[in-house]
Structures are given as structure tokens and as C-alpha cells.
Amino acid sequence: MDERTWEEIFTSEFFDGEVRFKESMRDYTSLRIGGPADIIAMPKDPMSMKNIFIVAKKRDIPVFPIGSGTNLLVMDGGIEGIVLSLKFFKRIDVLEDEGEVVELFVEAGSPLQGLVSFAKEKGYAGIEALAGIPGSVGGAIFMNAGAFGVEMKDVIKSVAVMDKNGMLNRLDRDEIGFSYRQSSIPQGSVILSANIILKKADKTYVEEKTRQYMDKKRQSQPLKEHSAGCAFKNPAGDSAGRLIELAGCKGMRVGDAEVSHIHANFIVNKGNATAKDFLKLMEIVRSRVKDASGVLLEPEIRIVGKND
Ligand SMILES: Cc1cc2nc3c(=O)[nH]c(=O)nc-3n(C[C@H](O)[C@H](O)[C@H](O)COP(=O)(O)OP(=O)(O)OC[C@H]3O[C@@H](n4cnc5c(N)ncnc54)[C@H](O)[C@@H]3O)c2cc1C
């Protein structure tokens, strides 16, 4: 039996990277809400990541991967176990640039907007509509993030995933079930990288398209406030924002959690909102929308962690 403390393990040769103990998840999420995580591990290489999975499995400790925390509501009691950050996995390489099609290798910790800018600078088309979506490439794949009719799945060729046993697998796009704001990649497995297919295009065209989408996003979403993006999924054929506005919820508040005045499907943290405030407001909005239009909204944000 391995009797070492986590401090001893994370300072041994088994692990290259950074580690934090009992740090508030406020500092790791765009919503700036959440209690502490027992351990936040930031491995620098796949072997260190594999070792984390092996030890966590032996000790029966959960591992929760995060990207940039832009789609997360972390509960006030924090997260038990290990939060695994991919902040050191940020490489973007061009694998193929010969014909009209371009293949990129992208590590999952790369900011999605880093990838959008890279494509814009090179004149590679396909992801202009994702301009302005915060978060990492890994989070965007896991969530099948999208905007204006374009989703992450549209440009994926394959994904490298490490499962909870530390085994690395390559999944082709067809082996992954992608649907609206979700993928079939099991929660807890880590996406390490992806091969992405884009098309060569006129550079000014890609620049202009990216700028147009970015402008649209700035006009319609409260990008400067603390949020986790859309709180609820759009029901088929409708918009959750429209239904929330119709139900008279814009500006409603519980503590420091507020239904945004700019986009009703964004719930923002005006300062010191707790997860409890946020969830209470979500429940009120849900029940008002149900009463007003008969639609039961489903959360889009990922709610993780434990109660106080
Ligand atoms: C202002 C704002 C605007 C937004 N606009 C949009 C939008 O237009 N469209 C849209 O789709 N979303 C939008 N979002 C939501 C969010 O940005 C996306 O869902 C984003 O792709 C999440 O990426 P992330 O790295 O922050 O993931 P996180 O929030 O860190 O994690 C989200 C989920 O993905 C999992 N995950 C993250 N990284 C990995 C990995 N490497 N391997 C396995 N699992 C992983 C986590 O375990 C978690 O379940 C918006 C958010 C904000 C704050």
C-alpha cells in the first residue's frame, strides 16, 4: 500500500508540473463562484497525467478535467479529489498544408481563441463563427461548443483521449457521438489533443468573417461580465433567451446572481454570488418559463462539486 501523502507524491519523480492544494475554484472559473478543490494538478507531460490517473484509481479518488472553467458552476462546498488542468498543453502545429485542405494538430489546453486567431492569420477557413467563445479547445470539444450554426464537431478529424485507467486512445470523429452542446466522451476522461481540418481561403475573407462574428457576439452577449455562458440549452426550434425574456425574468436577482439585461440566457455574478444563489435563480427562471410557455429548460452549464 502506498502510504505517501499527496504532497510527497506530487513532489516525487512521478510528476512533472504544478500542484495546488485547497485553492478556491473561484480563481479557475469565469463565473468566479465555487469552494476549494482538494487538489489542482497541472501536469506538464502525458506521463505525469497517466501517473495521476493510476494513483487516483488506486486510492479511489475522482479526477475532474477542466479547461478554462468558462462553462462551470462549482458548488460552494468545492470539488473532492483531483481537478486536472491542461494549462501546459498548448501546442498548435500545421500537419498538412499542401492542397486546399489543412490539417492542424492542437493540444487541448490551447485557448479556443488562440486557434481562431491562428486560423485567421494563416487564412484557414472553418471556425470564424467560433470567434469570441472563451475556453480551451478541450472544453470546446467536450461541450461541442458552437455559434451561428457552426459547431466544434464540424472541424474535428480525430481526438486523443486518456481514459480513467491512464490508457491513451485515438478516436475518429465518427466514433464520437456529438450532439447539441455535448459529446459522448465520458466525463472524467481527458482530451489531450485533436486533429482539426480547415480549408485554405483568402486571408482577408477569413479576417473579415471572424471580425463580423466577433462583432455580433459583442453586441448580443455580456462578454465583460462574470458568467458561464448560456445557463440553459435552447429547446428545439426556439431560443431559451427569448423564453426567459418572455417570462419577465430579465434583471431578476438572487443575492449577487442576476439574469443579464443584455442576454436573458446569461446569469451573471455581479460580485459575490454563491452557487446557492445561482441555482436558486436558475430554479426560479425555470419555473417561470414553464408557467409562461410550458417549456422546461435544461441547464447548459455544467454543475459540479458538493454542497456546503
Ligand atoms: C461569455 C461567454 C460566452 C460563451 N459563449 C458560448 C457560445 O457562443 N457557444 C458555446 O457553445 N459556448 C459558449 N460559452 C460556454 C463555454 O465557453 C464553452 O462551453 C467552452 O467550450 C468551455 O470550454 P472550457 O475550456 O472553459 O471548459 P470548462 O468550463 O473548463 O469545462 C466544461 C466541461 O468540459 C470538460 N472538459 C474541459 N476540458 C476537457 C478536456 N481537456 N478533456 C475532457 N473534458 C474536458 C469539463 O470536465 C467540463 O465538464 C460561453 C461562455 C462564456 C463565459
The ligand as an SDF file (V2000), in Angstrom:
LIG
                    3D

 53 58  0  0  0  0  0  0  0  0999 V2000
  -19.0590   34.9830  -22.0870 C   0  0  0  0  0  0  0  0  0  0  0  0
  -19.2320   33.5590  -22.5410 C   0  0  0  0  0  0  0  0  0  0  0  0
  -19.7120   33.2900  -23.8020 C   0  0  0  0  0  0  0  0  0  0  0  0
  -19.8940   31.9680  -24.2310 C   0  0  0  0  0  0  0  0  0  0  0  0
  -20.3930   31.7510  -25.4940 N   0  0  0  0  0  0  0  0  0  0  0  0
  -20.5530   30.4670  -25.9120 C   0  0  0  0  0  0  0  0  0  0  0  0
  -21.0510   30.2070  -27.2380 C   0  0  0  0  0  0  0  0  0  0  0  0
  -21.3390   31.1010  -28.0230 O   0  0  0  0  0  0  0  0  0  0  0  0
  -21.1890   28.9010  -27.6110 N   0  0  0  0  0  0  0  0  0  0  0  0
  -20.8800   27.8590  -26.7790 C   0  0  0  0  0  0  0  0  0  0  0  0
  -21.0210   26.6950  -27.1750 O   0  0  0  0  0  0  0  0  0  0  0  0
  -20.4130   28.0840  -25.5180 N   0  0  0  0  0  0  0  0  0  0  0  0
  -20.2420   29.3520  -25.0740 C   0  0  0  0  0  0  0  0  0  0  0  0
  -19.7690   29.5840  -23.8080 N   0  0  0  0  0  0  0  0  0  0  0  0
  -19.5390   28.4400  -22.9030 C   0  0  0  0  0  0  0  0  0  0  0  0
  -18.0750   27.9390  -22.8710 C   0  0  0  0  0  0  0  0  0  0  0  0
  -17.1830   28.9590  -23.2340 O   0  0  0  0  0  0  0  0  0  0  0  0
  -17.8530   26.7520  -23.7690 C   0  0  0  0  0  0  0  0  0  0  0  0
  -18.6560   25.6570  -23.4020 O   0  0  0  0  0  0  0  0  0  0  0  0
  -16.3720   26.2970  -23.7770 C   0  0  0  0  0  0  0  0  0  0  0  0
  -16.1570   25.4630  -24.8780 O   0  0  0  0  0  0  0  0  0  0  0  0
  -15.9600   25.5820  -22.4900 C   0  0  0  0  0  0  0  0  0  0  0  0
  -14.5660   25.3920  -22.5240 O   0  0  0  0  0  0  0  0  0  0  0  0
  -13.7010   25.3780  -21.1770 P   0  0  0  0  0  0  0  0  0  0  0  0
  -12.2940   25.0410  -21.5500 O   0  0  0  0  0  0  0  0  0  0  0  0
  -13.8570   26.6240  -20.4090 O   0  0  0  0  0  0  0  0  0  0  0  0
  -14.3740   24.1490  -20.4170 O   0  0  0  0  0  0  0  0  0  0  0  0
  -14.6510   24.0260  -18.8360 P   0  0  0  0  0  0  0  0  0  0  0  0
  -15.6840   25.0090  -18.4270 O   0  0  0  0  0  0  0  0  0  0  0  0
  -13.3500   24.0370  -18.1040 O   0  0  0  0  0  0  0  0  0  0  0  0
  -15.2700   22.5440  -18.7800 O   0  0  0  0  0  0  0  0  0  0  0  0
  -16.5210   22.2820  -19.3880 C   0  0  0  0  0  0  0  0  0  0  0  0
  -16.7060   20.7550  -19.4370 C   0  0  0  0  0  0  0  0  0  0  0  0
  -15.7320   20.2140  -20.3100 O   0  0  0  0  0  0  0  0  0  0  0  0
  -14.9150   19.2490  -19.6460 C   0  0  0  0  0  0  0  0  0  0  0  0
  -13.5450   19.4180  -20.1420 N   0  0  0  0  0  0  0  0  0  0  0  0
  -12.8440   20.5780  -20.2660 C   0  0  0  0  0  0  0  0  0  0  0  0
  -11.6340   20.3310  -20.8070 N   0  0  0  0  0  0  0  0  0  0  0  0
  -11.5690   18.9930  -21.0060 C   0  0  0  0  0  0  0  0  0  0  0  0
  -10.5730   18.1050  -21.5360 C   0  0  0  0  0  0  0  0  0  0  0  0
   -9.3830   18.5340  -21.9810 N   0  0  0  0  0  0  0  0  0  0  0  0
  -10.8560   16.7840  -21.5850 N   0  0  0  0  0  0  0  0  0  0  0  0
  -12.0630   16.2960  -21.1600 C   0  0  0  0  0  0  0  0  0  0  0  0
  -13.0340   17.0680  -20.6510 N   0  0  0  0  0  0  0  0  0  0  0  0
  -12.7870   18.4130  -20.5850 C   0  0  0  0  0  0  0  0  0  0  0  0
  -15.0310   19.5650  -18.1560 C   0  0  0  0  0  0  0  0  0  0  0  0
  -14.7940   18.4100  -17.3460 O   0  0  0  0  0  0  0  0  0  0  0  0
  -16.4810   20.0700  -18.0690 C   0  0  0  0  0  0  0  0  0  0  0  0
  -17.3750   19.0070  -17.9540 O   0  0  0  0  0  0  0  0  0  0  0  0
  -19.5840   30.8890  -23.3540 C   0  0  0  0  0  0  0  0  0  0  0  0
  -19.0750   31.1680  -22.0820 C   0  0  0  0  0  0  0  0  0  0  0  0
  -18.8990   32.4850  -21.6650 C   0  0  0  0  0  0  0  0  0  0  0  0
  -18.3480   32.7580  -20.2900 C   0  0  0  0  0  0  0  0  0  0  0  0
  1  2  1  0
  2  3  1  0
  2 52  2  0
  3  4  2  0
  4  5  1  0
  4 50  1  0
  5  6  2  0
  6  7  1  0
  6 13  1  0
  7  8  2  0
  7  9  1  0
  9 10  1  0
 10 11  2  0
 10 12  1  0
 12 13  2  0
 13 14  1  0
 14 15  1  0
 14 50  1  0
 15 16  1  0
 16 17  1  0
 16 18  1  0
 18 19  1  0
 18 20  1  0
 20 21  1  0
 20 22  1  0
 22 23  1  0
 23 24  1  0
 24 25  2  0
 24 26  1  0
 24 27  1  0
 27 28  1  0
 28 29  2  0
 28 30  1  0
 28 31  1  0
 31 32  1  0
 32 33  1  0
 33 34  1  0
 33 48  1  0
 34 35  1  0
 35 36  1  0
 35 46  1  0
 36 37  1  0
 36 45  1  0
 37 38  2  0
 38 39  1  0
 39 40  1  0
 39 45  2  0
 40 41  1  0
 40 42  2  0
 42 43  1  0
 43 44  2  0
 44 45  1  0
 46 47  1  0
 46 48  1  0
 48 49  1  0
 50 51  2  0
 51 52  1  0
 52 53  1  0
M  END
$$$$
